[in-house]
Amino acid sequence: MDLSKLKLDVYDLFGIILPGILAIAEGWILLRGWNSFVDSLTHLSGTELTLLLVFAFGLGHLVQELGDVFVQVVRGKKYLRRGRYKFWRTEEAQLVKQTIELELGHEINSIDGAYDYCLTRLKGRFEKRGIFVATSDLSRSLVALSLLSLVPVCRIALHDVPSLHRSLGIVTMAMVSVTAISTLSWRRMNRYRDLSEATVFRAYLALAREGLSASATPK
């Protein structure tokens, strides 16, 4: 299989494949141990690397779903869409509503409906949104994976380390690391998700103004 022929976008790489690889690594360490994981990783052939990426792509979808379920359970179903709701309460949103009504001839009362309309009108012209969403979803996956990483860490501490004192030290360091990674990943998830939501409305306004300027220009 020629990897150069695969057409992968930013989200595929950072939103799906990378979380999938991390999940495989955690499972590998849990089942075989840290030393076996490092040894196998340094001796991967081209075919094995291809299979790893294929499995990572499949598993990455499950990791994303796990992260989404975790966020919904902890903060509610609409938590990741709060950026558009906050924007809709601002004065700037009034201009968006007026522009949509001017284009359609009627107002869209639903916030989600207005968001979908603006996103559809952009037609891929807001390319950075893909980067924002990929970064947010990667961060969401890191929250879930960092919590799950405690399982292979306990395996290393209890099975691979002979000293009880060192085992407790490893578990303590892991708890501190997981807390730090989860906290930072959660903050980054929120920040980039908000960017991917509110900026859609602003990009739509810019597009609409271009259309109005072009129509007003005498031919």
C-alpha positions as a Markdown table, in Angstrom:
| # | Residue | x | y | z |
|---|---|---|---|---|
| 1 | Met | 0.0 | 0.0 | 0.0 |
| 2 | Asp | 1.4 | 3.3 | -1.1 |
| 3 | Leu | 0.8 | 5.9 | 1.7 |
| 4 | Ser | 1.7 | 8.7 | -0.6 |
| 5 | Lys | -1.5 | 8.1 | -2.5 |
| 6 | Leu | -3.7 | 8.6 | 0.5 |
| 7 | Lys | -5.5 | 11.9 | 0.6 |
| 8 | Leu | -5.6 | 12.9 | 4.3 |
| 9 | Asp | -6.6 | 16.3 | 5.5 |
| 10 | Val | -5.6 | 18.0 | 8.8 |
| 11 | Tyr | -8.5 | 16.5 | 10.7 |
| 12 | Asp | -7.7 | 13.0 | 9.5 |
| 13 | Leu | -4.1 | 13.3 | 10.8 |
| 14 | Phe | -4.5 | 15.2 | 14.0 |
| 15 | Gly | -8.1 | 14.5 | 14.9 |
| 16 | Ile | -8.3 | 10.7 | 14.1 |
| 17 | Ile | -5.0 | 9.0 | 13.4 |
| 18 | Leu | -2.9 | 10.6 | 16.2 |
| 19 | Pro | -5.5 | 9.7 | 18.9 |
| 20 | Gly | -5.7 | 6.3 | 17.4 |
| 21 | Ile | -1.9 | 5.8 | 17.6 |
| 22 | Leu | -1.9 | 6.9 | 21.2 |
| 23 | Ala | -4.8 | 4.5 | 22.1 |
| 24 | Ile | -2.9 | 1.7 | 20.4 |
| 25 | Ala | 0.2 | 2.6 | 22.4 |
| 26 | Glu | -1.7 | 2.5 | 25.7 |
| 27 | Gly | -3.3 | -0.8 | 24.8 |
| 28 | Trp | 0.1 | -2.2 | 23.8 |
| 29 | Ile | 1.7 | -1.2 | 27.0 |
| 30 | Leu | -1.2 | -2.6 | 29.0 |
| 31 | Leu | -1.0 | -6.0 | 27.4 |
| 32 | Arg | 2.7 | -6.4 | 26.7 |
| 33 | Gly | 4.5 | -4.0 | 28.9 |
| 34 | Trp | 6.6 | -0.9 | 28.3 |
| 35 | Asn | 9.8 | -2.7 | 27.2 |
| 36 | Ser | 7.9 | -4.8 | 24.7 |
| 37 | Phe | 6.3 | -1.7 | 23.3 |
| 38 | Val | 9.5 | 0.2 | 22.9 |
| 39 | Asp | 11.3 | -2.8 | 21.3 |
| 40 | Ser | 8.4 | -3.4 | 18.8 |
| 41 | Leu | 8.2 | 0.3 | 18.0 |
| 42 | Thr | 11.8 | 0.5 | 17.0 |
| 43 | His | 11.6 | -2.5 | 14.7 |
| 44 | Leu | 8.5 | -1.7 | 12.7 |
| 45 | Ser | 8.6 | -2.6 | 9.0 |
| 46 | Gly | 7.0 | -0.6 | 6.3 |
| 47 | Thr | 4.1 | -3.0 | 6.1 |
| 48 | Glu | 3.6 | -3.0 | 9.9 |
| 49 | Leu | 3.7 | 0.8 | 9.9 |
| 50 | Thr | 1.0 | 0.8 | 7.2 |
| 51 | Leu | -1.2 | -1.6 | 9.2 |
| 52 | Leu | -0.6 | 0.5 | 12.4 |
| 53 | Leu | -1.9 | 3.6 | 10.6 |
| 54 | Val | -4.9 | 1.8 | 9.2 |
| 55 | Phe | -5.8 | 0.4 | 12.7 |
| 56 | Ala | -5.1 | 3.9 | 14.2 |
| 57 | Phe | -7.5 | 5.5 | 11.7 |
| 58 | Gly | -10.3 | 3.1 | 12.7 |
| 59 | Leu | -9.6 | 3.3 | 16.4 |
| 60 | Gly | -9.3 | 7.0 | 16.3 |
| 61 | His | -13.0 | 7.3 | 15.5 |
| 62 | Leu | -13.8 | 5.3 | 18.6 |
| 63 | Val | -11.5 | 7.6 | 20.7 |
| 64 | Gln | -13.3 | 10.7 | 19.3 |
| 65 | Glu | -16.7 | 9.2 | 20.2 |
| 66 | Leu | -15.4 | 8.3 | 23.7 |
| 67 | Gly | -14.2 | 11.9 | 24.2 |
| 68 | Asp | -17.5 | 13.3 | 22.9 |
| 69 | Val | -19.5 | 11.0 | 25.3 |
| 70 | Phe | -17.2 | 12.0 | 28.2 |
| 71 | Val | -17.8 | 15.7 | 27.6 |
| 72 | Gln | -21.5 | 15.3 | 27.2 |
| 73 | Val | -21.7 | 13.3 | 30.5 |
| 74 | Val | -19.6 | 15.8 | 32.4 |
| 75 | Arg | -20.9 | 19.1 | 30.9 |
| 76 | Gly | -24.0 | 18.4 | 28.8 |
| 77 | Lys | -24.9 | 17.8 | 25.2 |
| 78 | Lys | -24.7 | 21.4 | 24.1 |
| 79 | Tyr | -21.4 | 22.3 | 25.9 |
| 80 | Leu | -19.2 | 22.3 | 22.8 |
| 81 | Arg | -21.6 | 24.5 | 21.0 |
| 82 | Arg | -21.7 | 27.2 | 23.6 |
| 83 | Gly | -19.4 | 29.4 | 21.5 |
| 84 | Arg | -22.2 | 30.0 | 19.0 |
| 85 | Tyr | -24.7 | 30.6 | 21.7 |
| 86 | Lys | -22.5 | 33.2 | 23.4 |
| 87 | Phe | -22.0 | 35.0 | 20.1 |
| 88 | Trp | -25.7 | 35.0 | 19.4 |
| 89 | Arg | -26.3 | 37.1 | 22.5 |
| 90 | Thr | -23.9 | 39.9 | 21.3 |
| 91 | Glu | -24.7 | 43.0 | 19.4 |
| 92 | Glu | -22.6 | 41.7 | 16.5 |
| 93 | Ala | -25.1 | 38.9 | 16.1 |
| 94 | Gln | -27.8 | 41.4 | 15.2 |
| 95 | Leu | -25.8 | 42.2 | 12.0 |
| 96 | Val | -25.6 | 38.5 | 11.1 |
| 97 | Lys | -29.4 | 38.2 | 11.6 |
| 98 | Gln | -30.1 | 41.2 | 9.4 |
| 99 | Thr | -27.7 | 39.9 | 6.7 |
| 100 | Ile | -29.3 | 36.5 | 6.7 |
| 101 | Glu | -32.8 | 38.0 | 6.5 |
| 102 | Leu | -31.7 | 40.2 | 3.6 |
| 103 | Glu | -30.4 | 37.2 | 1.7 |
| 104 | Leu | -33.3 | 34.8 | 2.4 |
| 105 | Gly | -36.1 | 37.3 | 2.8 |
| 106 | His | -37.0 | 35.9 | 6.2 |
| 107 | Glu | -35.3 | 35.5 | 9.6 |
| 108 | Ile | -33.8 | 32.3 | 10.9 |
| 109 | Asn | -34.8 | 32.0 | 14.6 |
| 110 | Ser | -32.8 | 28.9 | 15.4 |
| 111 | Ile | -29.2 | 29.5 | 16.4 |
| 112 | Asp | -28.1 | 26.2 | 15.1 |
| 113 | Gly | -30.0 | 26.8 | 11.9 |
| 114 | Ala | -28.3 | 30.1 | 11.4 |
| 115 | Tyr | -24.9 | 28.6 | 12.1 |
| 116 | Asp | -25.5 | 25.8 | 9.5 |
| 117 | Tyr | -26.7 | 28.4 | 7.0 |
| 118 | Cys | -23.6 | 30.6 | 7.5 |
| 119 | Leu | -21.3 | 27.5 | 7.3 |
| 120 | Thr | -23.0 | 26.4 | 4.1 |
| 121 | Arg | -22.6 | 29.8 | 2.5 |
| 122 | Leu | -18.9 | 29.8 | 3.2 |
| 123 | Lys | -18.5 | 26.7 | 1.0 |
| 124 | Gly | -15.0 | 25.9 | 2.3 |
| 125 | Arg | -13.7 | 29.4 | 2.2 |
| 126 | Phe | -13.1 | 29.3 | 6.0 |
| 127 | Glu | -10.2 | 26.8 | 5.8 |
| 128 | Lys | -8.9 | 27.6 | 9.3 |
| 129 | Arg | -12.1 | 26.2 | 10.8 |
| 130 | Gly | -10.8 | 22.7 | 10.0 |
| 131 | Ile | -7.7 | 23.4 | 11.9 |
| 132 | Phe | -9.7 | 24.8 | 14.8 |
| 133 | Val | -12.0 | 21.8 | 15.0 |
| 134 | Ala | -9.1 | 19.3 | 14.6 |
| 135 | Thr | -7.1 | 21.0 | 17.4 |
| 136 | Ser | -10.2 | 21.0 | 19.7 |
| 137 | Asp | -11.1 | 17.4 | 19.0 |
| 138 | Leu | -7.5 | 16.3 | 19.4 |
| 139 | Ser | -7.4 | 18.0 | 22.8 |
| 140 | Arg | -10.7 | 16.4 | 23.7 |
| 141 | Ser | -9.2 | 13.0 | 22.9 |
| 142 | Leu | -6.1 | 13.8 | 25.0 |
| 143 | Val | -8.4 | 14.4 | 28.0 |
| 144 | Ala | -10.0 | 10.9 | 27.5 |
| 145 | Leu | -6.7 | 9.2 | 26.7 |
| 146 | Ser | -4.8 | 10.8 | 29.6 |
| 147 | Leu | -7.4 | 9.4 | 32.0 |
| 148 | Leu | -7.3 | 6.0 | 30.4 |
| 149 | Ser | -3.4 | 6.0 | 30.5 |
| 150 | Leu | -3.7 | 5.4 | 34.3 |
| 151 | Val | -4.5 | 1.8 | 33.5 |
| 152 | Pro | -1.2 | 0.9 | 31.7 |
| 153 | Val | 0.7 | 3.1 | 34.2 |
| 154 | Cys | -0.7 | 0.9 | 37.0 |
| 155 | Arg | 0.3 | -2.1 | 35.0 |
| 156 | Ile | 3.9 | -0.8 | 34.7 |
| 157 | Ala | 4.0 | 0.1 | 38.4 |
| 158 | Leu | 2.6 | -3.2 | 39.7 |
| 159 | His | 4.2 | -5.6 | 37.2 |
| 160 | Asp | 7.3 | -4.2 | 35.7 |
| 161 | Val | 8.8 | -2.3 | 38.7 |
| 162 | Pro | 10.1 | -4.6 | 41.5 |
| 163 | Ser | 10.2 | -2.0 | 44.2 |
| 164 | Leu | 7.0 | -0.9 | 46.0 |
| 165 | His | 8.6 | 2.5 | 46.7 |
| 166 | Arg | 9.4 | 3.1 | 43.0 |
| 167 | Ser | 5.9 | 1.9 | 42.1 |
| 168 | Leu | 4.3 | 4.4 | 44.3 |
| 169 | Gly | 6.5 | 7.1 | 42.9 |
| 170 | Ile | 5.5 | 6.2 | 39.3 |
| 171 | Val | 1.8 | 6.2 | 40.2 |
| 172 | Thr | 2.2 | 9.6 | 41.9 |
| 173 | Met | 4.0 | 11.1 | 38.9 |
| 174 | Ala | 1.4 | 9.7 | 36.6 |
| 175 | Met | -1.4 | 11.3 | 38.6 |
| 176 | Val | 0.3 | 14.7 | 38.5 |
| 177 | Ser | 1.0 | 14.3 | 34.8 |
| 178 | Val | -2.6 | 13.2 | 34.0 |
| 179 | Thr | -4.0 | 16.1 | 36.0 |
| 180 | Ala | -1.8 | 18.6 | 34.2 |
| 181 | Ile | -2.4 | 17.2 | 30.7 |
| 182 | Ser | -6.2 | 16.9 | 31.2 |
| 183 | Thr | -6.4 | 20.5 | 32.5 |
| 184 | Leu | -4.4 | 22.0 | 29.7 |
| 185 | Ser | -6.1 | 19.9 | 27.0 |
| 186 | Trp | -9.5 | 20.9 | 28.4 |
| 187 | Arg | -8.6 | 24.6 | 28.2 |
| 188 | Arg | -7.3 | 24.2 | 24.6 |
| 189 | Met | -10.4 | 22.2 | 23.6 |
| 190 | Asn | -12.6 | 25.0 | 24.8 |
| 191 | Arg | -10.6 | 27.8 | 23.2 |
| 192 | Tyr | -10.3 | 26.3 | 19.8 |
| 193 | Arg | -13.9 | 25.1 | 19.8 |
| 194 | Asp | -15.1 | 28.6 | 20.5 |
| 195 | Leu | -12.9 | 29.8 | 17.6 |
| 196 | Ser | -14.5 | 27.3 | 15.3 |
| 197 | Glu | -18.0 | 28.4 | 16.3 |
| 198 | Ala | -18.0 | 32.2 | 16.6 |
| 199 | Thr | -15.7 | 32.8 | 13.7 |
| 200 | Val | -18.1 | 31.1 | 11.3 |
| 201 | Phe | -20.5 | 34.0 | 11.8 |
| 202 | Arg | -17.8 | 36.6 | 11.3 |
| 203 | Ala | -16.4 | 34.9 | 8.2 |
| 204 | Tyr | -20.0 | 34.8 | 6.8 |
| 205 | Leu | -20.3 | 38.5 | 7.3 |
| 206 | Ala | -17.1 | 39.1 | 5.4 |
| 207 | Leu | -18.4 | 36.9 | 2.6 |
| 208 | Ala | -21.8 | 38.7 | 2.5 |
| 209 | Arg | -20.1 | 42.1 | 2.4 |
| 210 | Glu | -18.0 | 41.0 | -0.6 |
| 211 | Gly | -21.2 | 39.9 | -2.4 |
| 212 | Leu | -22.9 | 43.2 | -1.6 |
| 213 | Ser | -19.9 | 45.2 | -2.7 |
| 214 | Ala | -19.6 | 43.2 | -6.0 |
| 215 | Ser | -23.3 | 43.8 | -6.7 |
| 216 | Ala | -23.1 | 47.5 | -6.0 |
| 217 | Thr | -20.1 | 48.0 | -8.4 |
| 218 | Pro | -21.2 | 49.4 | -11.7 |
| 219 | Lys | -20.5 | 47.3 | -14.7 |
